Amino acid sequence: MRLANMNLNLLVSLAALLDQRSVTRAAQQLGLSQPSLSASLSQLRRHFGDELLTRVGNEYRLTPLAEQLRPWVRLALDDAERVFSARLAFDAKETTREFSVILSDYACAVLGNPVAELLGREAPNARLRLVHSTTQAVDQAEQTLLTADLMVVPHGFVTDLPHANVLTDTWVVVASADNPDVGDTLTVEQLEALPWVATYHGLTSSTSAARQMRILGIEPRVQVVTESFLAVPDLVAGTRRIALLQERLVRRLPAGAGIRALPCPFGVGPLVDAMWWHPVNHGDAEHVFFRGLVLRAAEQVRGEPGGPPRVTGP
């Protein structure tokens, strides 16, 4: 099919119809008359050989094809907007772009505010969207990064995409400050005997430290599974449970959190988070600016005072 023979204005109409699921509301969104948009819907139905919107009771629902089209239409419109807004010279203070980053709640807690502060100063009209990562988003990283600017995840989950390291951290074992089973140190035997809080515990989702434990033959007795690092302290405090957590996150816990950190009793490498992006964005001026900004924010984080993890119990 020749693109030159297509009325690309229909793409805008299609996006509004799929979003609003109503000819009336879509017409209002686009500032068009209802008959005009109804005519566009008729053309779209003829083109696809599909109703796209079907009435069920008092509402319209998307057909299976329409559901399939939704992300493609949004991606096509974003790409078109990027093409027609491109400029040879880029002025960060004038951009109104929304930059999106997919990352864990740990990375958001550590890196989110430094990025937001820098962006607010250097690109005051831009917007930052921070989206918590999911197993599906990471497993389909290349497809995910067609609609997101960056994904911040550790090495070992994404391959064959451009990336740059942003965060380095140390894994520690956390226990309740009043856990009677835990002294000043932990043994491998205790790791296998005590109940655990695990993060991203599954066949394809896990932390690098947890994977290293299993490689060494240490099988934790998992009692609770969560996909939130920030939830771990509450799930550990006041219990016999232990967990693996990032040292930077432990240092950010408030006084009285009831948690203390101990060194891992097994050899574990550092956690290295990288930012990943799709090759299609590699030379985009705004994207290059944003990647540089994230790297500078990461430098600020790496320059924070270190020191051993503090005890935050009573």
C-alpha positions as CSV (number, residue, x, y, z in Angstrom):
1,M,0.0,0.0,0.0
2,R,1.4,3.4,-1.0
3,L,1.5,5.9,1.9
4,A,1.0,8.7,-0.5
5,N,-2.5,7.4,-1.3
6,M,-3.5,7.5,2.4
7,N,-5.2,10.4,4.1
8,L,-3.0,10.7,7.2
9,N,-5.6,13.0,8.9
10,L,-7.5,9.7,9.4
11,L,-4.8,8.7,11.8
12,V,-5.6,11.6,14.1
13,S,-9.3,10.7,13.9
14,L,-8.6,7.1,14.6
15,A,-6.5,7.9,17.7
16,A,-9.4,10.1,19.1
17,L,-12.0,7.4,18.4
18,L,-10.0,4.7,20.0
19,D,-9.2,6.8,23.0
20,Q,-12.7,8.2,23.6
21,R,-14.8,5.2,22.3
22,S,-17.4,7.7,21.2
23,V,-17.9,9.7,18.0
24,T,-19.4,12.6,20.0
25,R,-16.6,12.8,22.5
26,A,-13.9,12.3,19.9
27,A,-15.4,15.1,17.8
28,Q,-15.3,17.4,20.8
29,Q,-11.7,16.4,21.5
30,L,-10.6,17.3,18.0
31,G,-12.9,20.4,17.6
32,L,-14.8,18.8,14.7
33,S,-18.4,18.3,13.9
34,Q,-20.0,15.0,14.7
35,P,-21.0,14.4,11.0
36,S,-17.4,15.1,9.9
37,L,-16.0,12.5,12.4
38,S,-18.7,10.0,11.5
39,A,-17.6,10.3,7.9
40,S,-14.0,9.6,9.0
41,L,-15.1,6.6,11.0
42,S,-16.9,5.2,7.9
43,Q,-13.7,5.6,5.8
44,L,-11.7,3.8,8.5
45,R,-14.2,1.0,8.7
46,R,-14.0,0.5,4.9
47,H,-10.2,0.6,5.0
48,F,-9.8,-2.0,7.8
49,G,-12.8,-4.0,6.9
50,D,-13.8,-3.9,10.6
51,E,-16.3,-2.0,12.7
52,L,-13.7,-0.8,15.1
53,L,-16.4,0.5,17.5
54,T,-19.4,-1.7,18.2
55,R,-22.4,-0.8,20.3
56,V,-23.0,-2.9,23.4
57,G,-26.0,-1.7,25.3
58,N,-25.6,2.1,25.9
59,E,-21.9,2.2,25.1
60,Y,-19.4,1.5,22.4
61,R,-16.6,-1.0,22.8
62,L,-13.5,-1.6,20.7
63,T,-13.3,-4.6,18.5
64,P,-10.3,-6.9,18.9
65,L,-8.6,-5.3,15.9
66,A,-9.2,-1.8,17.4
67,E,-7.6,-2.9,20.7
68,Q,-4.6,-4.2,18.7
69,L,-4.4,-0.9,16.8
70,R,-4.4,1.4,19.9
71,P,-0.6,1.2,20.8
72,W,0.4,1.3,17.2
73,V,-1.7,4.4,16.5
74,R,-0.2,6.2,19.6
75,L,3.3,5.3,18.5
76,A,2.7,6.5,14.9
77,L,1.3,9.9,16.2
78,D,4.3,10.3,18.6
79,D,6.7,9.6,15.8
80,A,4.9,12.0,13.4
81,E,5.0,14.7,16.1
82,R,8.7,14.1,16.6
83,V,9.3,14.4,12.8
84,F,7.5,17.7,12.4
85,S,8.8,19.2,15.6
86,A,12.4,18.5,14.8
87,R,14.8,21.5,14.7
88,L,18.4,21.7,13.7
89,A,19.1,23.6,16.9
90,F,17.7,22.4,20.2
91,D,16.9,24.9,23.0
92,A,16.2,23.0,26.3
93,K,14.4,26.0,27.8
94,E,11.8,26.0,25.0
95,T,11.0,22.3,24.8
96,T,7.6,21.2,26.1
97,R,8.4,17.5,25.6
98,E,7.4,14.9,28.2
99,F,10.4,12.6,29.0
100,S,9.4,9.2,30.3
101,V,11.6,6.8,32.3
102,I,10.7,3.2,33.3
103,L,12.4,2.2,36.5
104,S,12.0,0.3,39.8
105,D,10.8,2.1,42.9
106,Y,14.4,1.8,44.3
107,A,15.8,3.7,41.3
108,C,13.0,6.2,41.4
109,A,13.6,6.9,45.1
110,V,17.4,7.3,44.5
111,L,17.5,9.0,41.1
112,G,14.0,10.5,40.5
113,N,14.3,13.7,42.4
114,P,17.9,14.6,41.2
115,V,16.6,14.1,37.6
116,A,13.5,16.2,38.3
117,E,15.5,19.0,39.9
118,L,17.9,19.2,37.0
119,L,15.1,19.1,34.4
120,G,13.2,21.8,36.2
121,R,16.2,24.1,36.1
122,E,17.4,23.4,32.5
123,A,14.1,22.7,30.8
124,P,11.4,24.4,32.8
125,N,8.6,23.7,30.3
126,A,9.3,20.0,30.0
127,R,7.6,17.3,32.0
128,L,9.1,14.1,33.6
129,R,7.0,10.9,33.8
130,L,8.4,8.2,36.0
131,V,6.8,4.8,35.4
132,H,7.5,1.8,37.7
133,S,8.8,-1.1,35.8
134,T,7.1,-4.4,35.4
135,T,8.4,-7.9,34.4
136,Q,6.5,-7.7,31.1
137,A,8.0,-4.2,30.3
138,V,11.5,-5.5,31.0
139,D,11.1,-8.7,29.1
140,Q,9.9,-6.8,26.1
141,A,12.3,-3.9,26.5
142,E,12.9,-3.1,22.8
143,Q,9.1,-2.8,22.2
144,T,8.6,-0.9,25.5
145,L,11.3,1.6,24.5
146,L,9.5,2.6,21.4
147,T,7.1,4.5,23.6
148,A,9.3,5.4,26.6
149,D,12.5,7.4,26.5
150,L,14.6,5.4,28.9
151,M,14.5,2.2,31.0
152,V,16.7,2.0,34.1
153,V,17.3,-1.7,35.1
154,P,20.4,-3.7,36.1
155,H,22.6,-5.5,33.6
156,G,21.5,-9.0,32.8
157,F,17.9,-8.3,31.8
158,V,18.3,-6.2,28.6
159,T,20.6,-7.0,25.7
160,D,21.5,-5.5,22.3
161,L,20.3,-2.0,23.1
162,P,22.3,1.2,23.6
163,H,22.9,1.9,27.3
164,A,25.0,3.8,29.8
165,N,25.7,2.9,33.5
166,V,24.0,5.3,36.0
167,L,24.0,3.8,39.5
168,T,26.2,1.4,41.4
169,D,25.2,0.1,44.8
170,T,26.0,-2.6,47.4
171,W,23.6,-5.4,48.4
172,V,23.1,-5.9,52.2
173,V,21.0,-8.2,54.2
174,V,18.3,-6.4,56.3
175,A,16.7,-7.7,59.5
176,S,14.5,-6.4,62.1
177,A,16.4,-4.4,64.8
178,D,14.9,-6.6,67.4
179,N,15.2,-10.0,65.6
180,P,16.5,-12.4,68.3
181,D,17.9,-14.8,65.7
182,V,20.3,-12.3,64.2
183,G,23.5,-11.1,65.8
184,D,26.2,-8.8,64.5
185,T,26.8,-11.2,61.5
186,L,24.9,-13.8,59.6
187,T,25.9,-17.2,58.4
188,V,24.9,-19.1,55.3
189,E,23.1,-21.5,57.4
190,Q,21.0,-18.7,58.9
191,L,20.2,-17.5,55.4
192,E,18.6,-20.9,54.6
193,A,16.9,-21.2,58.0
194,L,15.2,-17.8,58.4
195,P,12.1,-16.7,56.5
196,W,12.6,-14.3,53.6
197,V,11.0,-11.4,51.9
198,A,11.9,-11.7,48.2
199,T,11.6,-9.1,45.5
200,Y,10.8,-10.0,41.9
201,H,10.9,-13.7,42.7
202,G,10.3,-15.8,39.6
203,L,11.9,-17.7,36.7
204,T,12.7,-14.6,34.7
205,S,12.6,-11.9,37.4
206,S,15.0,-11.7,40.3
207,T,17.6,-9.5,41.8
208,S,21.3,-10.1,40.9
209,A,22.1,-10.9,44.5
210,A,19.3,-13.5,44.8
211,R,20.5,-15.1,41.6
212,Q,24.0,-15.2,43.0
213,M,22.7,-17.0,46.1
214,R,21.0,-19.7,44.0
215,I,24.2,-20.1,41.9
216,L,26.1,-20.8,45.1
217,G,23.5,-23.4,46.2
218,I,21.9,-21.2,48.9
219,E,18.1,-21.6,48.7
220,P,16.2,-19.0,50.8
221,R,12.9,-20.0,52.4
222,V,10.7,-17.4,50.8
223,Q,7.7,-16.4,52.9
224,V,6.7,-13.1,51.2
225,V,7.1,-11.9,47.6
226,T,6.8,-8.3,46.6
227,E,7.7,-6.3,43.5
228,S,8.4,-3.2,45.6
229,F,11.8,-2.6,47.2
230,L,10.3,0.2,49.3
231,A,7.8,-2.2,50.8
232,V,10.6,-4.5,52.1
233,P,11.4,-2.6,55.4
234,D,7.8,-2.8,56.6
235,L,7.7,-6.5,55.7
236,V,10.8,-7.1,57.7
237,A,10.5,-4.8,60.8
238,G,9.1,-6.6,63.8
239,T,9.4,-10.0,62.3
240,R,11.9,-12.8,61.9
241,R,12.1,-12.2,58.2
242,I,15.2,-11.1,56.4
243,A,15.7,-9.6,52.9
244,L,18.3,-8.3,50.4
245,L,18.2,-4.5,49.9
246,Q,20.3,-1.9,48.3
247,E,22.6,0.1,50.7
248,R,21.6,3.5,49.3
249,L,17.9,2.6,50.1
250,V,18.8,1.5,53.6
251,R,20.5,4.8,54.2
252,R,17.4,6.7,53.2
253,L,15.1,4.9,55.7
254,P,13.8,7.2,58.4
255,A,15.0,6.9,62.0
256,G,12.8,4.4,63.9
257,A,12.2,2.2,60.8
258,G,13.2,-0.8,63.0
259,I,15.7,-2.1,60.4
260,R,19.4,-2.9,60.6
261,A,21.7,-3.9,57.8
262,L,24.4,-6.6,57.8
263,P,27.0,-7.5,55.2
264,C,26.1,-10.4,52.9
265,P,27.8,-13.6,54.2
266,F,28.4,-14.8,50.6
267,G,30.3,-13.3,47.7
268,V,28.1,-10.9,45.7
269,G,29.0,-8.4,43.1
270,P,27.8,-4.8,43.1
271,L,24.4,-3.8,41.7
272,V,24.9,-1.8,38.5
273,D,21.9,-0.1,37.1
274,A,22.1,1.2,33.5
275,M,19.8,3.3,31.4
276,W,18.7,1.7,28.1
277,W,17.1,3.3,25.1
278,H,15.9,2.4,21.6
279,P,18.4,3.0,18.7
280,V,15.7,5.1,16.9
281,N,16.3,7.8,19.6
282,H,20.1,7.6,19.6
283,G,20.6,10.8,17.5
284,D,17.5,12.7,18.6
285,A,18.7,16.1,20.0
286,E,16.2,16.2,22.8
287,H,16.9,12.6,23.7
288,V,20.6,13.2,23.7
289,F,20.0,16.2,26.1
290,F,17.9,14.1,28.4
291,R,20.4,11.2,28.5
292,G,23.1,13.6,29.4
293,L,20.9,15.2,32.1
294,V,20.2,11.7,33.7
295,L,24.0,11.0,33.7
296,R,24.7,14.3,35.5
297,A,21.9,13.5,38.0
298,A,23.5,10.1,38.6
299,E,26.9,11.7,39.2
300,Q,25.2,13.8,42.0
301,V,23.9,10.6,43.5
302,R,27.3,8.8,43.3
303,G,28.8,11.8,45.1
304,E,26.6,11.5,48.1
305,P,28.3,10.8,51.4
306,G,28.8,7.0,51.9
307,G,29.7,5.1,55.0
308,P,28.3,1.9,56.5
309,P,24.6,1.3,56.5
310,R,23.2,2.8,59.7
311,V,21.0,1.0,62.2
312,T,17.5,2.6,62.0
313,G,15.9,0.7,64.8
314,P,14.9,2.1,68.2
